[in-house]
Amino acid sequence: MSFTAEWLELRAPADAAARDPALRAAAAEHLGRDGVALDLGCGTGALAAAVIERCPQSTVLGIDFAATYVDYARGRVQGRIANADGTSRPAAIIEHADVRRMLLLQKAYAEGALALALYSARLLDEQLVGDEACAARASRLLDLLTPVVKAWPSEYGLAANDLAIQIHGGYGYTRDYDVEQLYRDNRLNPIHEGTTGIQALDLLGRKLLRDRGAALAELRALVSATVAAADADPAQARHAKQLDTAWKRVGEVVDTLLEADAAHVLDDATPFLWAFGHAVVAWLWLDMARLCTGDTPFHRGKRAAARCFFEYELPRVDAWLDQVAARSDLLVSTAPELFHS
């Protein structure tokens, strides 16, 4: 898999729509009805329709509030920044390192979620209009990734909303700005998408263990191709090695669970979903970063967000997978009466 230039610009390949007039018409209807696909920068065609139908609302909300919190951070003056001569000056909060950390994480979450949704839409295109072999492969990959597409944007769109409130300070908790409403709206997504726990059981139980990791092997091959391409780029080689290590660890844990006693193998399915989702989104970020070689703010921003994800988020995968691999009996051994105060 590779995000070509047209995918980076979030436009569908023209031939995909041309081969299926019905999908093109459906996309045009969606574009004319609510403009969501236009807001995301998608062209007409199968992809546009798929994004609207399959992209979790949390992803749309994550993109929607981006301009709001960045504009606020640029305009809100609070605190001071030291000058080189030892004096200081008032500063917009976007100049403070901790605020930039939060803004970068929001960008990494929201645009990572969008990339995940767009990649699933691409698989749907291939499933519907590809040749037999391509369609079968796309179907297997889409089946494997569907729990992640539902759960990861739902969880991390909400995390991005939470950071937006923090950036706004006390105002973020009031109705003066819409970040509190966006948080409330987004809080529903980890529930109505099937709940995160249900998606975790689906991913680990049905999509990985039941097929003995067959679809995982296909996904792993795609990740390895991205790793190999990025490893040849000095700017991305460190991240390529980091991603490869994370995916090897995912494979090791799945192999361990395949040989484990089935009775409680799904007890820590949710931490596994967290780890697997991060590994998938890190793959997408590396693929985008290696293609964003330009010097425009768009390209530099993509590279910064990718670096942020690799430095702040991907290291969490090891801790989650350690918990899964340990197969602790804590959860099953804690009797209900122990929850009383």
C-alpha positions as CSV (number, residue, x, y, z in Angstrom):
1,M,0.0,0.0,0.0
2,S,1.1,3.5,-0.7
3,F,-0.6,6.9,-0.4
4,T,0.1,8.3,-3.8
5,A,0.0,12.1,-4.4
6,E,-3.7,12.0,-5.1
7,W,-4.4,10.1,-1.9
8,L,-2.4,12.7,0.1
9,E,-4.6,15.3,-1.4
10,L,-7.6,13.1,-0.5
11,R,-8.9,12.7,-4.0
12,A,-10.3,9.5,-5.4
13,P,-8.7,8.0,-8.5
14,A,-10.9,8.9,-11.4
15,D,-11.1,5.5,-13.0
16,A,-12.6,3.9,-9.8
17,A,-15.7,6.0,-10.2
18,A,-15.8,5.7,-14.0
19,R,-16.0,2.0,-13.7
20,D,-19.1,2.2,-11.5
21,P,-21.7,4.9,-12.5
22,A,-23.9,3.9,-9.6
23,L,-21.2,4.7,-7.0
24,R,-20.4,7.9,-8.8
25,A,-24.0,8.9,-8.6
26,A,-24.2,8.0,-4.9
27,A,-21.1,10.1,-4.3
28,A,-22.6,13.1,-6.2
29,E,-25.8,12.7,-4.1
30,H,-23.8,12.8,-0.9
31,L,-21.7,15.8,-2.0
32,G,-24.8,17.7,-3.0
33,R,-26.7,16.8,0.1
34,D,-24.4,17.8,2.9
35,G,-21.0,18.8,1.6
36,V,-19.1,16.5,4.1
37,A,-17.0,14.9,1.4
38,L,-16.2,18.4,0.0
39,D,-15.1,19.5,3.4
40,L,-12.7,16.6,3.6
41,G,-11.3,17.4,0.2
42,C,-12.6,14.3,-1.5
43,G,-13.4,14.1,-5.2
44,T,-16.4,12.4,-6.6
45,G,-16.4,8.6,-7.1
46,A,-16.5,5.5,-5.1
47,L,-14.2,6.8,-2.4
48,A,-16.3,9.8,-1.6
49,A,-19.4,7.7,-1.1
50,A,-17.4,5.2,1.0
51,V,-16.0,7.9,3.2
52,I,-19.4,9.2,4.0
53,E,-20.9,5.8,4.7
54,R,-18.0,4.2,6.6
55,C,-16.0,7.0,8.2
56,P,-16.9,7.2,11.9
57,Q,-18.5,10.4,13.0
58,S,-15.7,10.9,15.4
59,T,-13.3,11.4,12.5
60,V,-15.5,14.0,10.9
61,L,-15.8,15.8,14.3
62,G,-12.0,15.6,14.8
63,I,-11.4,17.3,11.4
64,D,-14.3,19.8,12.0
65,F,-12.9,21.4,15.2
66,A,-9.3,21.6,14.0
67,A,-9.6,25.2,12.8
68,T,-11.3,26.3,16.0
69,Y,-8.6,25.2,18.5
70,V,-5.7,26.3,16.3
71,D,-7.2,29.8,15.8
72,Y,-7.9,30.1,19.5
73,A,-4.3,29.1,20.4
74,R,-2.9,31.7,17.9
75,G,-5.1,34.4,19.3
76,R,-5.1,33.8,23.0
77,V,-2.2,35.7,24.7
78,Q,-1.2,34.3,28.0
79,G,2.2,34.0,29.8
80,R,5.5,35.3,28.5
81,I,8.3,34.1,26.3
82,A,12.0,34.9,27.0
83,N,13.9,36.8,24.4
84,A,17.6,36.2,23.6
85,D,18.6,39.4,25.4
86,G,17.1,38.3,28.7
87,T,13.9,40.3,28.5
88,S,10.5,38.7,27.9
89,R,7.4,39.4,25.9
90,P,3.7,38.4,26.0
91,A,3.1,35.4,23.9
92,A,0.2,33.6,22.3
93,I,-0.3,30.2,23.9
94,I,0.6,28.5,20.7
95,E,4.2,29.6,21.4
96,H,4.3,27.5,24.6
97,A,5.8,24.0,24.2
98,D,3.1,22.2,26.1
99,V,0.4,23.8,24.0
100,R,2.2,22.8,20.8
101,R,2.4,19.2,22.2
102,M,-1.3,19.1,22.6
103,L,-1.9,20.6,19.2
104,L,0.5,18.1,17.5
105,L,-1.2,15.2,19.3
106,Q,-4.6,16.5,18.1
107,K,-3.3,16.7,14.6
108,A,-1.8,13.2,14.8
109,Y,-5.0,11.8,16.1
110,A,-7.5,13.5,13.8
111,E,-5.4,13.1,10.6
112,G,-4.4,9.6,11.5
113,A,-8.0,8.7,12.0
114,L,-8.9,10.3,8.6
115,A,-6.1,8.3,6.9
116,L,-7.4,5.1,8.5
117,A,-11.0,5.8,7.3
118,L,-9.7,6.7,3.8
119,Y,-7.7,3.6,3.6
120,S,-10.7,1.5,4.5
121,A,-12.6,3.4,1.8
122,R,-10.0,2.5,-0.7
123,L,-10.3,-1.2,0.3
124,L,-14.0,-0.9,-0.2
125,D,-13.4,0.5,-3.7
126,E,-11.1,-2.4,-4.5
127,Q,-13.6,-4.9,-3.0
128,L,-16.4,-3.5,-5.2
129,V,-14.6,-2.8,-8.5
130,G,-11.3,-4.7,-8.4
131,D,-10.6,-7.9,-10.2
132,E,-11.3,-11.2,-8.4
133,A,-8.0,-11.5,-6.6
134,C,-7.8,-7.9,-5.7
135,A,-11.4,-7.9,-4.4
136,A,-10.8,-11.0,-2.3
137,R,-7.6,-9.5,-0.7
138,A,-9.3,-6.2,-0.1
139,S,-12.2,-8.0,1.6
140,R,-9.9,-9.9,4.0
141,L,-8.0,-6.7,4.9
142,L,-11.2,-4.7,5.4
143,D,-12.7,-7.4,7.5
144,L,-9.6,-7.4,9.7
145,L,-9.5,-3.6,10.0
146,T,-13.2,-2.8,10.5
147,P,-13.0,-3.1,14.3
148,V,-10.1,-0.7,14.3
149,V,-11.8,1.7,11.9
150,K,-14.8,1.8,14.3
151,A,-12.9,2.0,17.6
152,W,-9.7,3.9,17.1
153,P,-11.2,7.2,15.7
154,S,-13.9,6.9,18.3
155,E,-11.4,6.7,21.2
156,Y,-8.8,9.2,19.8
157,G,-11.2,11.6,18.3
158,L,-12.5,12.0,21.9
159,A,-8.9,12.3,23.2
160,A,-8.4,15.1,20.7
161,N,-11.6,16.8,21.9
162,D,-10.3,16.5,25.5
163,L,-7.0,18.2,24.5
164,A,-9.0,21.0,22.8
165,I,-10.8,21.7,26.0
166,Q,-7.5,21.8,27.9
167,I,-6.1,24.3,25.4
168,H,-9.1,26.6,25.9
169,G,-8.7,26.5,29.6
170,G,-11.8,27.5,31.6
171,Y,-13.5,28.7,28.4
172,G,-13.3,25.1,27.1
173,Y,-15.7,24.0,29.8
174,T,-18.3,26.6,28.9
175,R,-20.6,27.2,26.0
176,D,-18.7,30.3,24.8
177,Y,-16.8,27.9,22.5
178,D,-18.0,24.8,20.8
179,V,-15.3,22.4,22.1
180,E,-17.4,21.3,25.1
181,Q,-20.3,20.4,22.7
182,L,-18.0,18.5,20.4
183,Y,-16.7,16.5,23.4
184,R,-20.2,15.6,24.4
185,D,-21.1,14.7,20.8
186,N,-18.0,12.6,20.4
187,R,-18.3,10.8,23.7
188,L,-21.1,8.8,22.2
189,N,-18.9,7.2,19.5
190,P,-17.1,4.7,21.7
191,I,-20.5,3.5,22.7
192,H,-22.8,3.5,19.6
193,E,-20.1,2.1,17.3
194,G,-20.6,-1.1,19.2
195,T,-18.6,-0.1,22.3
196,T,-14.8,-0.4,22.3
197,G,-14.9,-3.7,24.2
198,I,-17.1,-5.3,21.6
199,Q,-14.8,-4.2,18.8
200,A,-11.8,-5.6,20.7
201,L,-13.5,-9.0,21.1
202,D,-14.3,-8.9,17.4
203,L,-10.7,-8.0,16.4
204,L,-8.9,-10.5,18.6
205,G,-11.4,-13.3,18.8
206,R,-12.9,-13.4,15.3
207,K,-10.5,-11.5,13.0
208,L,-7.2,-12.8,14.4
209,L,-7.5,-15.9,16.4
210,R,-10.2,-17.7,14.5
211,D,-8.4,-17.4,11.1
212,R,-5.1,-18.2,12.8
213,G,-3.5,-14.9,11.8
214,A,-4.0,-15.3,8.0
215,A,-5.3,-11.8,7.3
216,L,-2.7,-10.4,9.7
217,A,0.0,-11.9,7.6
218,E,-1.3,-10.0,4.5
219,L,-1.4,-6.8,6.5
220,R,2.1,-7.4,7.9
221,A,3.4,-7.8,4.3
222,L,2.0,-4.3,3.5
223,V,3.6,-2.9,6.6
224,S,6.9,-4.5,5.7
225,A,6.8,-2.9,2.2
226,T,6.4,0.6,3.8
227,V,9.2,-0.1,6.3
228,A,11.5,-1.1,3.5
229,A,10.7,2.0,1.5
230,A,11.1,4.3,4.5
231,D,14.3,2.6,5.7
232,A,16.0,3.8,2.5
233,D,15.2,7.4,3.4
234,P,17.6,8.7,6.1
235,A,14.9,11.1,7.4
236,Q,12.5,8.2,8.1
237,A,14.8,5.3,8.8
238,R,14.6,5.6,12.6
239,H,10.8,5.5,12.4
240,A,10.9,2.6,10.0
241,K,12.9,0.5,12.5
242,Q,10.6,1.6,15.3
243,L,7.5,0.5,13.3
244,D,9.0,-2.8,12.3
245,T,9.8,-3.6,16.0
246,A,6.3,-2.8,17.0
247,W,4.7,-5.0,14.4
248,K,7.1,-7.9,15.2
249,R,5.9,-7.6,18.8
250,V,2.3,-7.7,17.7
251,G,3.0,-10.9,15.7
252,E,4.7,-12.5,18.7
253,V,1.8,-11.7,21.0
254,V,-0.7,-13.1,18.5
255,D,1.4,-16.3,18.2
256,T,1.4,-16.6,22.0
257,L,-2.3,-16.2,22.2
258,L,-2.9,-18.8,19.4
259,E,-1.2,-21.4,21.6
260,A,-2.7,-20.3,24.8
261,D,-5.7,-21.8,26.7
262,A,-8.8,-20.5,25.0
263,A,-10.7,-20.0,28.3
264,H,-9.5,-16.5,29.1
265,V,-7.5,-15.6,26.0
266,L,-9.8,-12.6,25.3
267,D,-9.7,-11.1,28.8
268,D,-7.3,-8.3,27.7
269,A,-8.8,-7.9,24.2
270,T,-9.2,-4.1,24.7
271,P,-5.5,-3.4,25.5
272,F,-4.7,-5.5,22.4
273,L,-7.1,-3.4,20.3
274,W,-5.3,-0.2,21.6
275,A,-1.9,-1.6,20.7
276,F,-3.0,-2.9,17.3
277,G,-4.8,0.3,16.4
278,H,-1.7,2.3,17.2
279,A,0.4,0.0,15.2
280,V,-1.9,0.4,12.2
281,V,-2.1,4.2,12.5
282,A,1.7,4.4,12.9
283,W,2.0,2.5,9.6
284,L,-0.2,5.0,7.8
285,W,1.7,7.9,9.3
286,L,5.0,6.5,8.2
287,D,3.6,6.1,4.7
288,M,2.4,9.6,4.6
289,A,5.6,11.1,6.1
290,R,7.9,9.4,3.6
291,L,5.9,10.9,0.7
292,C,5.7,14.4,2.2
293,T,9.1,15.5,1.0
294,G,8.2,19.0,0.1
295,D,8.9,22.2,2.0
296,T,5.4,23.6,2.1
297,P,3.6,24.0,5.5
298,F,1.3,21.1,4.5
299,H,4.3,18.7,4.0
300,R,6.2,20.0,7.1
301,G,3.1,19.7,9.2
302,K,2.5,16.1,8.1
303,R,6.1,15.2,8.9
304,A,5.8,16.9,12.3
305,A,2.6,15.0,13.1
306,A,4.1,11.7,12.1
307,R,7.2,12.4,14.3
308,C,4.8,13.3,17.2
309,F,3.0,10.0,16.8
310,F,6.2,8.0,16.8
311,E,7.7,9.8,19.7
312,Y,4.7,10.1,22.0
313,E,2.3,7.4,21.0
314,L,3.9,4.4,19.4
315,P,6.0,3.6,22.6
316,R,2.7,2.9,24.4
317,V,2.3,-0.3,22.3
318,D,4.9,-2.2,24.2
319,A,3.2,-1.6,27.6
320,W,-0.2,-2.7,26.2
321,L,1.2,-5.8,24.6
322,D,3.1,-6.7,27.7
323,Q,-0.2,-6.7,29.6
324,V,-1.8,-8.9,27.0
325,A,1.1,-11.4,26.9
326,A,1.2,-11.7,30.7
327,R,-2.3,-13.2,30.7
328,S,-2.9,-11.9,34.2
329,D,-5.7,-13.5,36.2
330,L,-6.5,-10.2,37.9
331,L,-9.8,-9.5,36.0
332,V,-11.3,-13.0,36.4
333,S,-10.1,-13.5,39.9
334,T,-11.6,-10.2,41.3
335,A,-14.9,-11.2,42.7
336,P,-17.9,-8.8,42.3
337,E,-18.2,-8.2,46.0
338,L,-14.7,-6.6,46.0
339,F,-16.0,-3.6,44.1
340,H,-18.0,-2.4,47.2
341,S,-16.4,0.4,49.1
